[in-house]
Amino acid sequence: MRFKFLFIIVLLSLFSFADDKIYLLPKETKIALTQIEELIGSSKYQIDIAMYNFSKKDLAKQLIKKHKKGVKVRVFFDSEKIKDKSSEYKLLKKNGIECIVVSKAKLHTKLAIFDKETAIFGSLNWTKESFGENYEILYITTKDDIVDKLNHFIDKLKDE
């Protein structure tokens, strides 16, 4: 009986951590990008992004598509990086996405939260270079304590 109880506890522990993933780029670029695209595509009501450098047009277009389907999309930008010609700030803003410019301090964050339940973060900017040639780390989690803390962080950015 004791063995069965211990076995069940071990199984539950394994499943509670099953949603966490880490990707090391450039080797795992394709699967990491696919994961991001799937998270955007499966979001039902809200996507929040705080990205230092966002110039990946295909991801911007996917966000616009979700916005047009009624998903609330907020993107936080660094005040200096929106001046770059490659920034997707103007495209997203022109298409009705809530774009918040953070100017109180450098927004060096690379964070996205989907439906307030899944967070991705690491060193990865959403740029062609980051997905193509850079050494980057991307971590995906659904752990409540981590996601709650990141939701609180991104909500506070609105007040900056």
N, C-alpha and C positions, 0 to 999 in steps of 0.2 A: 504494500500500500504506500509506504514511504517513497519507494522508487517511482511510482506513478505520479505522485504529487510533485516530486522533484523534476521529473520529465516534463510535466505540464508547465511548470514555472520556467524552465529553460526554453521551451518552445514559445511561450508568450513573450519572453524577453527577446528572442530572436526576431519575432514578427514585429515587435514594437520599434525595432531599429531598422527594419527592412527597407524603409523608404529613403534613407539617407544614402546619398551617392556623392562621390568625388571624381572629378575628371581632371586629367593633366593634359594640357594642350602644349604643343600642337598635335601630339600623337592621337589624342582622343577628340579632336576638333569636330569631326562629323557627328559623333554620337552626342556630344555636348550641345551642339547647335540644334540637333533634332530634338533633344530634351526641352530646350528653350522654346522651340516652335510648337511642340506639343503642349507645353504649359500655357502658352499664349492661346493656342487653338481651343483648349479645353476650359479656359476660364469662363465662368458664368456671370459674374457680376462686377469684379474689380481687379484691376492690374495697377500696381504702384511700382514705379521705377525711379531709382536715384542713381544716375550714371554720370561719371565725370566726363567721359568722352563717348558720345553716341553719334556714329556716322554710318551705321549699317542700314542701308536703305530698305533691304528686304524685311528686316525686323520692324522698321518704322511702318512699312506698308501693312504688315500683319496687325500691328496695333491699331492702325486706322480702320482696318476691316472689322476688328472686334468692337471698336468704338461705334461704328455705324450699325452694329448689331445690338447696341444698347449696353455694352459693357463699359463701366466707368474706368477711364484710363487717365492716370496722372503720371507725368514725367517731370522729375526734378533735374535741373541742369545747373552746372557751375556757370557763374556769370561771365567768366573769361572764355570758356569753351564754346559758348553759343556764338561767339564772334568768328569762329572758324568757318570757312566756306563749306566744309564737308559736314558740318553739324546738321542733324535732322530736326533741330529746333523749329525752324520756319515751316517746314513741311508738316510737322505734327500740329503746330499751332494753327496753321491755315486750315487744317482739316478738323478743327474743333476739339482737339485734345487739350486737356488742362495741362499747361506747361508752366511750371513754377521755377523761377530763376532764384537761386540761392546766392546771395552776395555778401552775407555777413562774414563768412569764412569760406575757404576753398572746399568745394564739394568733391572730395576725392573718392567718394563711395562708389562701389559697383554692386548694386543691390536691386533685386526685383522680387516682388511678393505677389502671388497669384491667389485671388479669392481669400486673402488674409489667412491662408492655410499652408501654403508652400512658399519657401523662400530660397532664392539662389543668391550666392554672394561669393566673393573671392577677389582675385586680381584682374579679372576679365572685363575690360571695357567692351562696349558693343561697337567694335570697329572691324574693318576688313583685316587690318594688321593683327589685331588680337586673336581673331579666329583663324588666321592663316600662318603667321610666321613667328609669333611670340610664344615664349614659355609662360603659361598662365595656369591658374588653378580656379576651378569652379566647384563649389559645394552646393548641393541641393538637400534641403531638409524639410521635414514636416513635424519635427519635434516641437510640441506646444510651447515649451519654455523659451526656446530660441526664436520661434516665429512671433510669439507675443512680444518679446523684447524688440525685435526688428520692426514690427508694426508700430509700436510706441515710438521708436526712433524716427521712422519715416513720417508719422503724423506730426511730430514736433518740428520737422523741417518746414512744414507749411507756415509755421509761426516765425520762421527766421527772416 
